[in-house]
Amino acid sequence: MELVTSIFMLLAGLGVLMTGMKLLSEGLERSAGKGMRKLFGKLSTNRFAGIGVGAVATVVVNSSAATTVMVIGFVNAGLMTLFQATSIIMGANIGTTLTGVIIALSGFGGVDVFASVLTFIGVVIVMFAKNDTLKRVGSALSGLGLIFVGLHLMITSFKGSTMMTGALQSLFEKVTFPLLLILIGLVCTAIFQSSAAMTALVVTMVGTIIPLESAFFVILGTNIGTCVTALLASIGTSTNGKRTALIHLTFNVVGTVIFTAVIWIFRSPIGWLFGKMAATPQMQVALFHVIFNVFTTLLLVPFINPLTRFATLLIKDKKDDDSVLHMYYIDDRILHTPPIAVAQVLKEVVHMGEMARDNLDRAVKAVLDVDPSEKDKVLKEEEKINFINKGVARYLVKMQSLSLSKSDEKLVGSLHHVIGDIERIGDHAENFIEDASEMKDGDFKFSEAASAELTDMYAHVRNMFDKALYTFENRDTSALKTVGEMEAEIDGLKRELSNNHIGRLNKGECTVESGTHFFAIITALERVADHLTNVAFSIRSTSGSQSEAMAKLAEENAKKHGAV
């Protein structure tokens, strides 16, 4: 019974520790959301900048595997080169060592017990703080406290069972062959899908159950085991996505081979050296983890280009197929980091708007020239827009189950309406190309006056399209008034053009058949302007309501000037 109780306590401690890591990660992510977006927005070809980005991102998300999976998502979406991905992965391996250092603090007498109080402090902050930033800090503190609660439970489980302790000691006394120890670390990490969880187990057992030198080899195994998560994430990705996972594996395998050879040969001197560097076995293991990743990064950073060439040689390119529909900026793997996912889905929606704008250009030109030769191109682009619309909608549903800040929640909620408006604009382009086909088949054409009026009206709509997309992408509330005025001008233009065309019909200057298409086009352009208004005003109103958004702006301005 004592053995069963200790095993349950060990599993409970591991569960509490992983829950704490998740809470800490979510709290940090939500606090640093805008900072992370800016961080990944400044990616460059500078390898050291990439290492810094990877290290900081991993500290925030508290998982090198999560960072690597996110990077695979970026590469798969074509937003990051293999060179950039490699440097970020190197940084991620350094960033993850902080977790080991935190866990190692439990080796100092009573630290885990005192640090556990952070759980209560964090809960109190979350319960009573009104400021969102303080609530996020409280959540992160609770997570940090739970990490130490979990460690305390794990340590207690070993102290409370002489049977379990004796069995494990006997096992590690017999299993001393380095490659077997590495295999143990690799397999256990692959099962847990968390190198931090396996590191926590090693830290709690080192010095009493696992000899220090053996612990070093197990830690080396965890560094390879954590690559399993990335390898699984690369299934179904692009060629470069698979190459990224291979580079991650290669990096850790190279480092492990070098360190295994050195420790195998100089096992006793190295154990003595780490004994001088830190007072406790726990901190010695944590320092080893730090040195392993820092040294491997310094060793391989000059060889990033050869690493990418090696991955390219092993995983060959596939022929590009433009007919395959795909998303451009979003990938499910990026959902591991909600702040980045929000930034990417916003880019996807902006790109969808740009596609709709370009397709509208194509279709309007076709109808004005009565030349439907690009009909296939317009219909193909409309198919892509519809595909992106459905893909973004599914992605937004997934995002709403994530831990998002209030501002990001509102943004995600508004995007459902925005993609609907953009998709309807795309439908108008399809209708225009059909108009062009019908006019070509019926040998209809607009009079010079009608054609000039349509050209002028579309110029107004086109200017509004650019302004609305800019306003939406940059969240520029100062431009909303201009967008509203442009929409009102297009409404007036539509009424004016309707009256003008009725006059031409009465004079016999235009045919009834061409007049039918004329009225359909100006009505459609006026509706496009309505949809663009909704897109722009979505930055202030979830539904894109112009009156609601303007009312909010008026209220905020009044508060600023002390009128409310």
N, C-alpha and C positions, 0 to 999 in steps of 0.2 A: 504493500500500500504506500509505503514511503517513497518508493521508486516512481509509482504512478503519479503521486502528488507533485513530485519534483519535475517530472516531465511536463505535466500540465502547467506548472508555474513557469517553466522555461519557455513553453509555447506562448503562454499569456504575456510574458515579458517581451518576447519577440514581437508579438502582435501590437502591444502598447508602444514599443519603440518605433515600429513602422508607421503606426497611426500618428505618433508625434512628429515623425519626419514629414509626413504628408501635411499636417497642420502647419508646421514651420514653413514648409515650401509654399503653401497656399497664401499664408500671411505675408511672406516676403514678396511673392509674385504680385499680389494685389497692391502692396505698398510701393513696389518699384515698377509698376506697370508701364507708365509713360517713359521711365528711364530705360527699361528694357527695349521698348520700341525704338527709342533714339539710338540705343547701343547697336542694335542690329541694322539700323538705318545708315550707320556710318561704316559699314564694311568696306574694306579696301584690299588691295593686293599686298599690303604690308603684313608679313607673316607674324611679326611680334604683336601687331594690333589685333590680329585674329586670335592669337594665343590669349591675349588679355580679355577679349570678348568671351571666349570659351570659358575661361576661368571664372569671370564674374557671373556669367549666366548660370554656370553650374552651382556656384555658391547660392544663388538666388533660388534655383529650382531644387537644390539639394540632391541632385542626382546626375551623374555623368551620363548614365544610360538615357535619361530623359533629354538631355542636351543633344546627345548623338542622334537619337531618333528624330528630334526636331530638325537637326542639320540635314539628315537624310530626306526629310520632307521638303526642306528648302531646295536641295539639289534636285530632287524629283520634280519640283515645280519649275526648275530652270532659273531660280533666283540666286543661286550661289554656284561658284565654280568649284571644281575639285580642289584647287589650290587653297581657296578660302576655307572650304570644309575641313581640309586636313589640319590647317593651323588651329581652327576652332576646336577640333577634337583633341588636339594636343593640350590646349588650354583646359578643356573639360577634365582631362585626366589629372591635371594639377589641382583644379578647383575641388574635385571630389575628396581630396585628402583632408580638407577641413573637417569633414564629418568624422573621419578617423581620429583626428586630434580631439574633437569634442567628446567623442566616446571614450577616449583614453583618459580623460579627466576623472572618470569614475574610479580610476585606480588610486587616486589620492584620497586618503581616509576621510570619509564622510561627505565628500563633494557631491556624490550622487544624491544623498539624502537632502542636503541643503538646496541643491539645484532643483530638486523636485518641487519645492515650494513655488517655483515660477509658474507651475500649472495653475495653482490657486490665484496667484497675482494676475495672470493672464485672463482667467475667467472673470474675475472681479472687474477688470478693465473693459472686457467685452460687454458685461452686463450693465455697467453704469455709464460708460463713456458715450457721449452723443456724437462726437467727432468720428467720422469714418476712418480717418487715418489712425486714430488711437485704437479703434476696434481691431484694425488689421495688425497693429503692433501687439495688442493683447492676444490675438489668435496665434501669432508667431511665438510669443513668450510661452503660451500654453503648450504649443508643440515642442518647444525646447525642453520644458519641464517634463513632459511625457517621455521624451527620449531618456532622461535620467531615471524616471520611474520604471521604465522598461528594463533599463540596465540593472537597476537595483533588484528587480524581480529575478532576472537571469542569474545574477551573482548569488542571490539567496537560494535559488534552486540547486546550484552546485554545492553550496555549503550544507544544505539540508538533507542531502542524500549521499551517504558514504558508498552505497551500492553503485549509483550512477557515476560518481566521481572515480571510484576504483576501476569500473569497467572502462571508462574513457581513458584513464591513465594507462591502463594495461594495453589498450588499443594503440595509443600513440608511443608507447614504449616499444611495441613490436613494429609499427609502421614508421620507419625512419628513412626509407628510401625517398630521395627528393622528388622524383617524378611521380610517385604515388601520392605524396603530400600535395603536389601541385594539382594532381587529378582530383583529389578530394575537394580542394578549394574551387576548382573549375566547375565540377558537377553540382556542388551545393549552391554556388552562386547562380548557376543556370536554372536550378530548381526554384530558388527564392526570387529570381529575376531582380536581385538587388545586391550589389557588391557591399553596400553599407551594412545590410543586415548580416551578411557573412562576416564582415569585419568586426561587427559588434560581438558576434559569437566567439571569434578568435580572441578578441580583447578580454572578454570575461573569463576565458579559459587559460590564457597564456600565463606561464609562471607557476601555475598550480597543476594544471592538467596537461597542457601542451608545452613542451620545452621551447625556449625562445627561438632556437635555430629552426625547429620544425615549423613554428608559427610563421617565420619568414617565407618558407616555401608555400604554405597554404595561402598567404596573402598574394604571392605571385600568381597562384592559380585563380584567385578571385578576379585579378585584372584581366585574365583571358576569359573567364566565365561571364563577365559583364558584357562581353562582345556578343554573346548569344542574343541578347535583347535587340541589338542593332541588326544582327543578321536576320532575325525573324521579321523585323520591321522593314527590311529591304525587299522582302518577297512581294512581287507584284509591282515594284517600282521601275523607274527607267534604268537604262544601262548605268548612268552616272550615280544613281541612287545605290545600286548594287556595288559599284566601285567604292563608294564612300564607306560602306560597311566593311568591305575587304581591307581598306586602308586602316580603319580602326583596329581590325583584328591583327593586321601585319605589325602595326605600331606596338601593340602590347605583347605580341609573340616575340618580336626582336628584343624588346626590353627584358622579357622573362628569360630568354635564352642566355643573354649576357649576364644577368644577375644570378641565374641558377649556376652557371659555370663558376663565377667568382665565389659565391657562398659555399658551393660544394667543395671547392678547393681550400678556401680559407674560413671554414665554418667557425672554428674556435676563436681565432683573432677577431673576426667580425662581431661575434657575440660579445667579446670583451670590449670592443670599441663602442658598441651601442650601450653597453652597461655603463660606460663612462659618460655617454652623452645624455642619458636620462636616468632618473632615480627608480622609476617603476617599469616592469616589463610591458605594461600596457602602453606607456608613452614611448617605449623603445620600438614597439611594433608600429605605432602611429608615425614615428619619425622615419622608420624604414619605408613605409608607404609613401611618405612625402619625397624622400630621397630617390626612390625608384622612379616616380613619375617625373620629377624635375630633371634628373639625370638623363632619362630616356628622351625627354623633350629636347634638352640641350644637345644630345647626341644626334638626334634625327632632324632637327629643325633646318640644317643646311641641305637636307636631302628630301625636301618636300616634293620638288619636281620629279626626282627619280621615283619616289613613292607613287605619285600619280601616274607616271609612265608605266610602272610595274602593274598597277591596277588596270590600266587601259590595255596592256598587253594580254593579261589574263582574261579580262571580260571584254569581248569584242563589241564594236558598235553594231546596232541594228539599223536597217534602212528606215529613214523617216517616212511616215505615212500621214500626209496632211489630211486624209479622209477620216482618220481616227479622231473622234471628239474627245476633248480633254479640258480640264481646268487649267488656268494659267498661273494662279498665285496661291491657291489653297490646297492643303493636303491634310488628311486626317492625322498624320503624325505630328503636325504642328499644334494640334489640340492639347498636347501635353503641357504647353505653356500658353494659357489663355490670353495674356496681354499681346503676345505676338500673333496669335490666331486672329484676334480682333483687327490688328493692323493689316493682316494679309487679306482678310475677307473684305475689308474696305477697299483695298487695291483691286480685288477681283471685281467688285461692283463698279468701280470707276472704269476699269477696262471694259466691262460689259457695256457701260454707257458710251464709251468711245467707239466700240464696235457698232452699236446702234446708230450713232451719229454718222459714221463713215458709210454705213449701209443706206441710211436715209439720203445722203449726198448722191450715192450711186443711183438710187431709185428715182429721186426727183429729177436728176439729169436725164434719165431714160424717158420719163414722161414728158418733159419739156421738149426733148429732141424727137419724141415719138420713135424711140429706138430701143426696143427691148432686148438687144443683143446680149446684155449682161444679166439676163433673167436668172440663169443658172447660178451665177455668182451671188446674186442677191438672195436667192432661196437657200443657198448653202450657208451664207452668213447668218440668215435668220434661223436656220437649224442649229448653228453654233450658239446663238444667243439664247434660244430656248433651252439648249442643253445646260448652259451656264446658269440660267435662271433656276432650273430644277436642282442643279448641284449646289448652288448657294443656299437655296431654301432648305435642303437637307442638312447642310453644314450649320446653318443658323439654329436649327432645332437641336443639333448636338451641342452647340455652344451654350444654349440656354440652360443646360444641365451642369455647366461648369461653374466654378467659383469666380464670378466676375465682380468688378467694382460697379457701383451704381451708375456711373457715367457710361461704362461699357455695356451694361444691361440695357440702358435706354437706346444706345447706338444700335445694338443687335436687334432690339425690338423694332426700330424704325426701318431697318434694312429690308424687312419683309415687304413693306409697302413700296420701297424704292425699286427693288428688282421687278415688282409687278408693274410699276409705271414704265420702266425701261423696256420691259418685254412688250408692253402695248405699243410703245414707239416703234419697236421692231416690226410689229404687225402692220403698222401703217406703211412702212417701207415695202412690205410684201404686197399690200393693196395698190401702192403706186405702180409697181412693176406690172401688175395685172392690168391697171389702167393703160399703161403704155402698150401692152400686148393687144388689148381690145381696140385701141385707137389705130394701131398699125394694121390690124386685120380689117377694120372698117374704113380705113383710109380717111380718118378724121385728123384734123389738126387745129390748134388754137390760132386765133387771129394774132397779129403782131401786138396789139394792145393787151389782149388777154395774157399772152406769153410774157410780156414785160411786167405785168402786174403780179403774175405768179412768181417770176424771178425775184421781184422786189420783196414780196411777202416771205419767200423762203430765205432771203438774205437776213430779214429780221429774225426769223425762227432760228437760223443758223447761229447768229450772234448770241441769241438767248441760250442756245444749247451750250455754247462754250462757257458763257457766264454761269449758267446753272451747275455745270459739272465742276467748274473751278470753285464755286461756292460750297458745293457738297464735299469735294475732296479736301479743301482747306478749312472747312468748318467756319467760313467767314460770314458771321452774322451781319457785318456792316454792308454786305452786298445784297442782302435780302430786299431792301427797299427798291434797288435798281431792278432786280429780277421781277418784282411785282409790277413796276412801271412798264417793263418790257412786255409783260403778259397783257396788261391793259391796252397797250399800243397795238398789239397783234389782234386783240378782240375788236378794236375799232377799225383796224385795217380790213378785217374779214367782212364787217358790215359794209364798209365803203366799196370793197371789191364786188360784193354781192349786188349792190345797187348799180354799179357801173356795168356789170355783165348783163343785168336785166335790161338796161338801156340798150346795149349792143344787140341783144336778142330782138328787142322791139324794132330796131332799125334794120334787122336782117344782116348785121355784120358778122354774126356768129351763128353756127347751126345749133339746133337743139341737142344733137348728139354730143358735140364737143362741149356744149354748155353743161350737160349732165356731169361730165368728168370734171369740168372747171369747179362747179359747186362742191363736188365730192372732195376735191383736192384742198380747196381753201378751208372747208369744214375740218378735214383731217389735220391740216397744219395748225389750225386753232386748237384742236385737241392735243396735238403734240406739245404746244405751248403750255397747256394745262398740266400735262404730265411733268413737264420740265419744272413748272412751279412747285409741284408736289415734291420733286427730287430735291430742289434747293431748300425748301422750307422744312424738309425732314430733319434738318440740323437743329431746329427749335421745337418742332412738333412731331411726335412719333408717327402720327397719321399723315403728316405732310400738309396739314391744314394751314392755309395762309392766314386766316383770321385768328386762329389759335396761337400761331407763332408770333404774329405781330402784337397780340395782346400780352404775351409773355415778355416780349422785348420792351413794350411800353411800361409794364409793371416794373421790370428791372431798372429801366432808366429813371423811373419815378423814385425808386428806392435809393438810387445813387445820389439823386438830388434832394433827398430828404422829404419828398412829397408824400411818401407812404410810411 
